[in-house]
Amino acid sequence: MKWTTQTLALLSLSGALISCDKITDTLLAAPQRSSCTAYCEWAVSCHAEARDVDEMALMERCLTETQARDEQCKDAETTGINPVSSKIMADCVEDIDAVANDCAAITGDAVEINTATAPGICLDPGLFNTARAATAESNDELCVRVSETLCTRSTSCLESFFNIPADVLEMIDPAPQAQCLTRFDEEVTTACRDEQLYALDQDLSGKADIDAPELPDVFFSVNENREAARACLTALADLACDELFSGMLPPVCAGAFSDPTAAAGALNGFACGLEREELNSICE
């Protein structure tokens, strides 16, 4: 075969391109766990500990949002990234993992959330905030959680405090929990949704009266109704059954409802609607 100058030139160029590809490959670090994944795993685990969540769906939503902000995350876990960026990301992931057992920055109170900073060497605080925003409990989710918690607490009292036999409760149709949720949906939950009572983006003029220094560059506007609802959920665990049904909710619950009397009335109305003589003390 006769080799022409043009053929030799093309072969030389092809060899150079192949060599460049090999050099490029050697410049990429091995695929690794990204800071997006580390942030999302931290956030999702904290929310799973605090409330009932679909962890897979929440993780997917978080990864979608964080990878949209930092495309390097996806590359790091698939093709790999350059060694310098790889080292920085690995150090960031290590710093995230070092604080991942502390959920204050994710599910803490307004002050803890708003004053939290990105861990250690992590260079982009916006990625930290993106993960937190993507996993934060929405207004509607919190509205439902408040109602479900009150109804679960109430129905447990029917047997443990008012001594209604378990087999009797099982025969009630619709079930007590369903009746309670229906009443709450009509009198409390729907209003909570419609009014966006626990929204994350309310104007700062509604900031809660919290014992803390003025918040710098807040991450979430502090919604006093939202904070009251979250505090109320914690307080309900220690509330006596007779106080629950008599409308004597903990003081921190006062700001959790647009109409506190509606919430108290829904609880009492649900119990009395069962028409059980064991409940006469709170229904007469």
C-alpha positions in Angstrom: 0.0 0.0 0.0 1.3 3.4 -0.9 1.2 5.9 2.0 0.5 9.4 0.8 1.4 12.5 2.8 -2.3 13.2 3.4 -2.9 9.7 4.7 0.0 10.0 7.1 -1.2 13.3 8.3 -4.7 11.9 9.1 -3.2 9.0 10.9 -1.0 11.3 12.9 -4.0 13.5 13.8 -6.1 10.4 14.9 -3.3 9.3 17.1 -3.0 12.7 18.7 -6.8 12.7 19.4 -6.6 9.3 21.0 -3.7 10.4 23.1 -5.6 13.5 24.2 -8.7 11.3 25.2 -6.4 9.1 27.3 -4.8 12.1 29.0 -8.2 13.6 29.7 -9.3 10.3 31.2 -6.3 10.2 33.5 -7.1 13.7 34.7 -10.5 12.6 36.0 -10.7 11.3 39.5 -12.7 8.1 40.2 -16.5 8.5 40.6 -17.4 9.5 44.2 -20.3 10.4 46.5 -21.1 14.0 45.9 -21.9 16.9 48.2 -25.4 16.9 46.8 -25.9 13.4 48.0 -24.4 14.0 51.4 -26.6 17.1 51.9 -29.7 15.3 50.8 -29.0 12.2 52.9 -28.5 14.5 56.0 -31.7 16.5 55.3 -33.9 13.5 54.5 -32.8 11.5 57.5 -33.6 14.4 59.8 -37.1 14.8 58.4 -37.7 11.1 58.6 -36.8 11.2 62.3 -39.1 14.2 62.9 -42.2 13.2 60.9 -43.6 10.5 58.6 -42.2 11.1 55.1 -41.7 9.2 51.8 -37.9 9.1 52.1 -37.4 8.0 48.5 -39.6 10.7 47.0 -38.0 13.3 49.3 -34.5 12.2 48.3 -35.4 12.3 44.7 -36.7 15.8 45.0 -33.7 17.0 46.9 -31.2 15.5 44.4 -33.1 17.1 41.5 -32.9 20.5 43.1 -29.3 20.3 44.3 -27.9 18.8 41.0 -29.7 21.6 39.1 -27.7 24.1 41.2 -24.4 22.2 41.0 -24.1 20.1 37.9 -20.7 18.9 39.1 -22.5 16.7 41.6 -23.8 14.4 38.9 -20.5 14.3 37.1 -18.7 13.4 40.3 -20.9 10.3 40.8 -20.8 9.2 37.1 -17.8 10.1 35.0 -15.7 11.7 37.8 -14.3 15.2 38.0 -10.8 16.7 38.0 -8.6 15.8 40.9 -8.6 19.2 42.5 -12.4 19.6 42.5 -12.6 15.9 43.6 -10.5 16.6 46.7 -12.5 19.7 47.6 -15.7 17.8 47.2 -14.4 14.8 49.3 -13.4 17.1 52.1 -16.8 18.8 51.9 -18.6 15.5 52.1 -16.5 14.5 55.1 -17.4 17.7 56.9 -21.1 17.2 56.1 -21.0 13.7 57.5 -19.3 14.9 60.6 -22.4 17.0 61.5 -25.1 14.8 60.0 -26.2 13.5 63.4 -27.3 17.0 64.4 -30.6 18.0 62.9 -31.0 21.5 64.3 -30.0 23.1 61.0 -32.7 21.0 59.2 -35.6 20.6 61.6 -34.7 22.9 64.5 -36.6 26.0 65.4 -36.5 29.2 63.3 -33.4 30.6 65.0 -31.5 27.3 64.6 -32.5 27.0 60.9 -31.8 30.6 60.0 -28.4 30.9 61.8 -27.0 27.6 60.5 -24.1 27.7 58.1 -22.7 25.3 55.6 -20.3 22.8 57.2 -16.5 23.3 57.2 -14.8 23.5 53.9 -18.0 23.4 51.8 -17.7 26.4 49.5 -21.2 26.9 48.3 -23.6 27.8 51.1 -26.4 28.0 48.5 -26.2 24.2 47.9 -26.8 23.7 51.6 -29.8 26.0 51.5 -31.1 24.3 48.3 -31.1 20.9 50.1 -32.9 22.3 53.1 -35.5 24.2 51.0 -36.2 21.1 48.8 -36.9 18.9 51.9 -38.6 21.5 54.1 -42.1 20.6 55.4 -44.7 22.4 53.3 -47.6 24.4 54.6 -50.1 21.6 53.5 -47.9 18.9 55.0 -47.7 20.6 58.4 -51.5 21.4 58.3 -52.2 17.7 57.9 -49.6 16.6 60.5 -51.1 18.9 63.2 -54.6 17.4 62.5 -53.3 13.8 62.4 -51.4 14.3 65.6 -54.3 15.7 67.5 -56.6 13.0 66.2 -54.2 10.2 67.0 -53.7 11.6 70.5 -57.4 11.9 70.9 -58.4 8.4 69.8 -55.7 6.9 72.0 -57.3 8.6 75.0 -60.6 6.9 74.3 -59.3 3.6 75.5 -56.4 4.6 77.8 -58.2 7.3 79.7 -62.0 6.9 79.2 -61.8 3.1 79.3 -63.8 2.4 76.2 -63.1 -1.2 75.3 -60.8 -1.8 72.3 -63.3 -4.2 70.7 -66.0 -1.6 71.0 -63.8 1.0 69.3 -63.0 -1.5 66.5 -66.8 -1.9 65.8 -67.4 1.9 65.4 -67.9 2.7 61.7 -66.4 5.0 60.4 -63.4 4.4 62.7 -62.9 7.0 65.4 -59.6 8.2 63.7 -61.4 8.7 60.4 -64.3 10.6 62.1 -61.9 12.9 63.9 -59.9 13.6 60.7 -63.2 14.4 58.8 -64.3 16.8 61.5 -60.8 18.5 61.5 -60.7 18.7 57.8 -64.0 20.5 57.7 -63.3 22.9 60.7 -59.5 23.3 60.8 -57.3 21.6 58.2 -59.0 23.2 55.1 -58.8 26.7 56.6 -55.1 26.0 57.4 -54.4 25.1 53.8 -56.4 27.9 52.3 -54.9 30.6 54.5 -51.4 29.2 54.0 -51.2 29.4 57.8 -47.8 27.7 58.0 -46.2 29.0 54.8 -42.5 29.3 54.7 -42.4 32.6 52.8 -44.5 34.9 54.9 -43.4 38.5 55.3 -41.0 39.2 58.1 -43.4 41.6 59.7 -45.1 38.6 61.1 -41.9 37.4 62.8 -42.5 35.5 66.1 -41.5 37.0 69.4 -38.6 34.7 70.0 -35.9 35.1 72.6 -33.0 35.4 70.2 -30.8 38.1 68.6 -32.0 39.7 65.4 -31.7 37.2 62.6 -29.1 37.9 59.9 -30.0 37.3 56.2 -32.7 34.8 57.1 -33.1 31.6 55.2 -36.8 31.3 55.9 -39.0 34.2 57.0 -40.1 33.4 60.5 -43.8 32.5 60.5 -45.1 32.7 64.1 -48.0 30.3 63.3 -45.7 27.8 61.8 -43.4 27.9 64.9 -46.4 27.7 67.2 -47.6 24.6 65.4 -44.3 22.9 65.6 -44.0 23.7 69.3 -47.5 22.5 69.9 -46.8 19.1 68.3 -44.1 18.6 70.9 -46.2 19.8 73.8 -49.1 17.5 72.9 -47.2 14.4 73.9 -47.4 15.4 77.6 -50.9 16.7 77.6 -53.4 14.9 79.8 -56.4 13.4 78.0 -59.0 15.3 80.1 -57.2 18.6 79.3 -57.1 17.7 75.6 -60.9 17.1 75.3 -61.8 20.1 77.5 -60.1 22.5 75.1 -57.2 23.2 77.5 -54.5 23.0 74.9 -50.9 24.0 75.9 -50.3 27.7 75.8 -47.8 27.3 72.9 -50.7 25.9 70.8 -52.5 29.2 70.9 -50.8 30.6 67.8 -51.0 27.3 65.9 -54.6 27.9 64.7 -56.3 30.8 63.0 -59.2 30.1 65.3 -58.1 28.1 68.4 -61.7 27.7 69.5 -62.4 25.8 66.3 -59.6 23.3 67.0 -60.8 22.8 70.6 -64.4 22.5 69.4 -63.5 19.9 66.8 -61.9 17.7 69.4 -64.8 17.9 71.7 -67.4 17.6 69.0 -65.6 14.4 67.7 -65.6 12.8 71.1 -69.2 13.7 71.9 -70.3 12.6 68.5 -69.4 9.0 69.3 -72.2 9.1 71.9 -70.5 6.9 74.4 -71.6 7.1 78.1 -67.9 6.9 79.1 -67.5 10.4 77.6 -70.4 12.0 79.5 -68.0 13.9 81.7 -66.8 16.0 78.8 -70.0 16.1 76.9 -72.7 17.2 79.4 
